[in-house]
Amino acid sequence: MKINYFDLEKKLKLTFKDKSLLIKSLTHKSFDKVHNNEKIEFLGDRVLGLIIAKKLLEIYPEEKEGVLDKKFASLVNKKTCLEIAKKIGLEKYILRSNTHNRKNLIEDKVLADSCEALIGCIYLDKGFQFVEKTILKLWSNHIKKSSITQIDAKTKLQEFSLKKYKKLPVYKVISNTGPRHKPLFKVGVKLFNTKYYVSEGKSKKDAEQNAAILCLKEII
């Protein structure tokens, strides 16, 4: 099946000079072990980080480094990259094994990584100012939401446990089930002298957060 990259260019409102670079940036290693997007993804990750960090310093010049770090992490993590990838329909343009069957689900990690690779491609093909403009446009809603900084449940639970027991919470993966593209983690967390509070999530991190939320509801 031939992929129409012109549609992607229209969504991004740009025209790539080097179409082969664009194709490479959206080629997964399962499709081509040599000419794939791993190195471009490596670059894109750093470009994204630099631009988001620069923007946060501009928006919050008086904010503490710790708060900026939390805002930064929420904006450049795989979850946000996945949301951006889905926003522009990136799954339709990725080359991977069995790509002829577009009904096959593309794993979330592949989509998020491809988003970073696309950023690397835009930087190499169009330069820093252009990729900065593109990222700030695609991330605009997420950046606006960054004005609300919330301490996550794991951090709250850790602070509570250290203050009361002088010990860190203990997390334990109880099970990891489901297909590779849609796993389901079950994680338990306990404090000193408490039972395990168990919850689930689509990733280990999400399951830990959910378990921490449950624990906090019970003990505070």
C-alpha positions in Angstrom: 0.0 0.0 0.0 1.4 3.4 -1.1 1.5 6.0 1.7 0.4 9.5 0.8 2.9 11.7 2.6 1.5 14.8 1.0 -1.5 14.6 3.3 0.9 14.7 6.3 2.6 17.8 4.8 -0.8 19.5 4.5 -1.5 18.8 8.2 1.8 20.1 9.2 1.6 23.0 6.7 5.1 22.4 5.3 6.8 20.9 2.4 9.8 18.6 3.0 12.8 19.2 0.7 14.2 15.8 1.3 11.3 13.3 1.0 13.7 10.3 1.6 14.5 11.8 5.0 10.8 12.0 5.8 10.2 8.4 4.8 13.2 7.3 6.9 11.9 9.2 9.9 8.7 7.2 9.7 10.3 3.8 9.0 10.3 1.4 12.0 13.3 -1.0 12.5 10.9 -3.9 12.0 10.5 -2.8 8.3 14.2 -2.0 7.7 16.9 -2.9 10.2 19.4 -0.6 8.6 17.6 2.5 7.2 15.2 3.3 10.0 14.2 6.2 12.3 16.1 5.2 15.5 18.9 7.8 15.2 16.5 10.5 13.9 14.3 9.8 16.9 17.3 10.3 19.2 17.8 13.7 17.7 14.1 14.6 17.8 13.9 13.8 21.5 16.7 16.3 22.2 15.3 19.0 19.9 11.9 18.7 21.5 13.4 18.9 25.0 15.4 22.0 24.1 12.4 23.8 22.6 10.0 23.0 25.4 12.6 23.9 28.1 13.2 27.2 26.3 9.5 28.0 26.1 8.9 27.1 29.8 11.7 29.5 30.9 10.0 32.2 28.8 6.6 31.6 30.3 7.7 31.0 33.9 10.8 33.1 34.5 10.2 33.3 38.2 9.3 29.6 38.7 11.4 27.3 40.8 13.5 24.7 39.0 11.7 21.8 40.6 8.3 23.0 39.4 9.7 23.6 35.9 11.1 20.1 35.9 7.7 18.7 36.6 6.1 20.8 33.8 8.9 19.8 31.4 8.5 16.1 32.2 4.8 16.2 31.5 5.3 17.9 28.2 8.0 15.7 26.7 7.1 12.3 28.0 6.0 9.4 25.7 2.3 9.9 26.7 2.2 13.4 25.4 4.2 12.5 22.2 1.6 9.7 21.7 -1.3 12.2 22.0 0.4 14.5 19.4 1.0 11.6 17.1 -2.7 10.6 17.3 -3.7 14.2 16.8 -2.0 14.3 13.4 -2.9 10.7 12.5 0.7 9.7 12.3 -0.2 6.0 12.4 -1.2 6.2 8.7 2.3 7.1 7.6 4.5 4.7 9.5 6.3 1.9 7.7 6.7 -1.3 9.7 6.4 -5.0 9.3 3.0 -6.1 7.9 2.4 -2.4 6.9 0.2 -3.6 4.1 -2.4 -4.5 6.6 -3.3 -1.1 8.1 -5.8 -2.8 10.5 -2.9 -4.1 12.5 -2.6 -1.9 15.6 0.6 0.1 15.9 2.0 0.0 19.4 1.8 3.2 21.4 5.6 3.3 21.9 6.1 3.0 18.1 3.8 6.0 17.6 5.4 8.1 20.3 8.9 7.3 19.0 7.9 8.2 15.4 6.6 11.5 16.7 10.0 12.3 18.0 11.6 11.1 14.8 9.4 13.4 12.8 10.6 16.3 14.9 14.1 15.3 14.2 13.3 15.2 10.5 11.7 18.7 10.5 14.8 20.0 12.3 17.2 18.5 9.7 15.1 19.5 6.7 13.7 22.9 7.7 16.0 24.2 10.5 15.6 25.2 14.1 13.1 28.2 13.7 10.7 26.1 11.6 10.7 23.1 13.9 10.3 25.4 16.9 7.3 27.0 15.3 5.8 23.5 14.5 6.4 22.1 18.0 4.9 25.1 19.8 1.8 24.9 17.6 1.3 21.2 18.1 2.0 21.4 21.8 0.1 24.7 22.4 -2.8 23.1 24.4 -0.5 21.0 26.5 1.7 24.1 27.2 -1.4 26.1 28.3 -2.4 23.2 30.7 1.1 23.3 32.2 0.0 26.5 34.1 -1.7 24.0 36.5 1.0 22.2 38.3 -0.2 19.2 40.4 1.9 17.0 42.6 1.3 13.4 41.5 0.1 10.8 43.8 3.4 8.9 44.0 5.2 12.0 45.1 2.5 12.8 47.7 2.6 9.2 49.0 6.4 9.3 49.2 6.4 12.6 51.1 3.8 11.2 53.6 5.7 7.9 54.1 9.0 9.6 54.7 7.5 12.1 57.1 5.6 9.5 59.1 7.7 6.4 58.9 11.1 7.6 57.6 10.8 4.9 54.9 9.9 4.9 51.2 6.7 3.2 49.9 7.3 -0.2 48.5 5.9 -1.0 45.0 5.4 -4.6 43.7 4.3 -5.7 40.2 1.7 -8.4 40.8 0.9 -9.2 37.2 1.5 -8.1 33.6 -1.2 -9.4 31.3 -2.7 -8.7 27.9 -1.2 -8.4 24.4 2.0 -6.6 23.8 0.3 -3.6 22.2 -2.3 -3.3 25.0 -0.8 -4.6 28.3 -2.5 -4.4 31.6 -0.3 -4.0 34.7 -1.4 -4.8 38.3 0.7 -3.1 40.9 0.6 -3.0 44.7 2.0 -0.4 47.1 2.5 -0.6 50.8 3.9 1.6 53.6 5.4 0.6 56.8 2.9 -1.6 58.7 0.2 -1.4 56.0 -1.3 -4.0 53.6 -0.7 -3.8 49.9 -3.1 -1.4 48.0 -3.5 -2.9 44.5 -4.6 -1.2 41.3 -4.3 -1.5 37.6 -3.0 0.6 34.6 -2.1 0.4 31.0 1.6 0.9 32.0 3.6 0.1 35.1 3.8 3.8 35.8 0.1 4.3 35.5 -0.6 1.3 37.7 1.8 2.7 40.4 0.0 6.1 40.3 -3.4 4.4 40.6 -2.2 2.3 43.5 -0.8 5.4 45.2 -4.1 7.2 44.7 -5.9 4.3 46.3 -3.5 4.1 49.2 -3.7 7.9 49.9 -7.5 7.7 50.0 -7.4 4.9 52.6 -4.7 6.3 54.9 -5.1 10.1 54.8 
